[in-house]
């Protein structure tokens, strides 16, 4: 995700995002944080999460006193979304399907028989 937050991100807040934050009574999994740009009073980060709870990123930031001004999903697994607008879609390439299937197999989340249906 590409996230624009206010105010700027402190080292402590970044470490908390990277180590996991308590939301809704449970700790999140650790996240990856990369600072894209900094301006006075705001920062743009790329935040990679490894679970998908309801409004997870907004809740994580809120718990650290950060306001999310903009939130955009830029990638799902290895599939980059590019310039897709809200509500738009595109077909996956064969390589993207293969990469997603491989990832699902490695995580143990692929149901038996699914390969035969694709």
Secondary structure by P-SEA (a helix, b strand, c coil): ccccccccccaaaaaaaaaccccccccccbbbbbbccccccbbbbbccccccccaaaaaaaaaacccccbbbbccccccccccccccbbbbbcaaaaaaaaaaaaaaccccccccccc
